[in-house]
Amino acid sequence: MILYINSCIRKVSRTNRLAKAVLQKLGGEYTELELYKENLRPLDLENLNRRTEMIEQNNYSDGMFDRAKQFASADIIVIAAPYWDLSFPALLKTYIENIYVTGIVSAYNENGMPVGLCRANELYYVTTAGGPYDPTYSYCYIESLAKNFFGIPKTHLVKAEMLDIAGNDAEEILTREINKLK
Ligand SMILES: Cc1cc2nc3c(=O)[nH]c(=O)nc-3n(C[C@H](O)[C@H](O)[C@H](O)COP(=O)(O)O)c2cc1C
């Protein structure tokens, strides 16, 4: 199963268009999570305590773990996230906070080192930026999580940048990047 994690907010999102081209290239069916429709909430004290207690009891039957299980069982993961404030929308961070469950996506070995539990071999991070794109606080962060904690060995960055620079033809740039995928 290809899991498409869509954190684009705008109806006319260019990031979503680019991600759809990636999904088309990958072929096959995909399951889309439109994060803004998912009623995601950052962990609060009550949920954090409840979650910690269940993890300590090795009890992952609660519905609060469903998203983590879905993430861990995907074959390929595609994340679409516009470049916001040098990073990505807070909605995506909230999603990560919800799915990063020790015992489902990651575990620690006897030496205290993280071991990934995710099935996926590949993760695509798709973004578009108004100006020049710096991956430090977005793609690099996701790459580090994927490779060092989730056990997803291959990550790819697909991007279109400089879209909002005066004089640039955003449509032309986007089309060029989409065509590169074909
Ligand atoms: C809240 C917000 C923050 C943004 N921050 C940046 C930024 O830090 N650097 C940049 O180059 N563009 C920034 N942009 C521009 C977007 O990256 C750009 O328009 C992008 O293509 C939007 O993606 P979308 O069409 O999928 O919504 C920002 C846009 C918004 C709405």
The ligand as an SDF file (V2000), in Angstrom:
LIG
                    3D

 31 33  0  0  0  0  0  0  0  0999 V2000
    2.5120   30.3910    5.6880 C   0  0  0  0  0  0  0  0  0  0  0  0
    3.4790   30.4030    4.5290 C   0  0  0  0  0  0  0  0  0  0  0  0
    4.8490   30.4020    4.7800 C   0  0  0  0  0  0  0  0  0  0  0  0
    5.7560   30.4090    3.7070 C   0  0  0  0  0  0  0  0  0  0  0  0
    7.0960   30.4030    3.9770 N   0  0  0  0  0  0  0  0  0  0  0  0
    7.9760   30.3960    2.9430 C   0  0  0  0  0  0  0  0  0  0  0  0
    9.3840   30.3760    3.1890 C   0  0  0  0  0  0  0  0  0  0  0  0
    9.8510   30.3630    4.3320 O   0  0  0  0  0  0  0  0  0  0  0  0
   10.2230   30.3820    2.1360 N   0  0  0  0  0  0  0  0  0  0  0  0
    9.7550   30.3770    0.8280 C   0  0  0  0  0  0  0  0  0  0  0  0
   10.5660   30.3390   -0.1040 O   0  0  0  0  0  0  0  0  0  0  0  0
    8.4240   30.3730    0.5660 N   0  0  0  0  0  0  0  0  0  0  0  0
    7.5380   30.3950    1.5810 C   0  0  0  0  0  0  0  0  0  0  0  0
    6.1830   30.3960    1.3250 N   0  0  0  0  0  0  0  0  0  0  0  0
    5.7160   30.2760   -0.0730 C   0  0  0  0  0  0  0  0  0  0  0  0
    5.3610   28.8210   -0.4070 C   0  0  0  0  0  0  0  0  0  0  0  0
    6.4420   27.9670   -0.1270 O   0  0  0  0  0  0  0  0  0  0  0  0
    4.9970   28.6210   -1.8880 C   0  0  0  0  0  0  0  0  0  0  0  0
    4.0280   29.5470   -2.3140 O   0  0  0  0  0  0  0  0  0  0  0  0
    4.5450   27.1990   -2.1320 C   0  0  0  0  0  0  0  0  0  0  0  0
    4.5770   26.8980   -3.5110 O   0  0  0  0  0  0  0  0  0  0  0  0
    3.1370   26.9720   -1.5850 C   0  0  0  0  0  0  0  0  0  0  0  0
    2.7550   25.6490   -1.8230 O   0  0  0  0  0  0  0  0  0  0  0  0
    1.2550   25.2530   -2.2090 P   0  0  0  0  0  0  0  0  0  0  0  0
    0.9580   25.8410   -3.5890 O   0  0  0  0  0  0  0  0  0  0  0  0
    1.2930   23.7740   -2.2300 O   0  0  0  0  0  0  0  0  0  0  0  0
    0.3590   25.8140   -1.1530 O   0  0  0  0  0  0  0  0  0  0  0  0
    5.2670   30.4170    2.3690 C   0  0  0  0  0  0  0  0  0  0  0  0
    3.8840   30.4180    2.1440 C   0  0  0  0  0  0  0  0  0  0  0  0
    3.0010   30.4210    3.1920 C   0  0  0  0  0  0  0  0  0  0  0  0
    1.4990   30.4370    2.9140 C   0  0  0  0  0  0  0  0  0  0  0  0
  1  2  1  0
  2  3  1  0
  2 30  2  0
  3  4  2  0
  4  5  1  0
  4 28  1  0
  5  6  2  0
  6  7  1  0
  6 13  1  0
  7  8  2  0
  7  9  1  0
  9 10  1  0
 10 11  2  0
 10 12  1  0
 12 13  2  0
 13 14  1  0
 14 15  1  0
 14 28  1  0
 15 16  1  0
 16 17  1  0
 16 18  1  0
 18 19  1  0
 18 20  1  0
 20 21  1  0
 20 22  1  0
 22 23  1  0
 23 24  1  0
 24 25  2  0
 24 26  1  0
 24 27  1  0
 28 29  2  0
 29 30  1  0
 30 31  1  0
M  END
$$$$
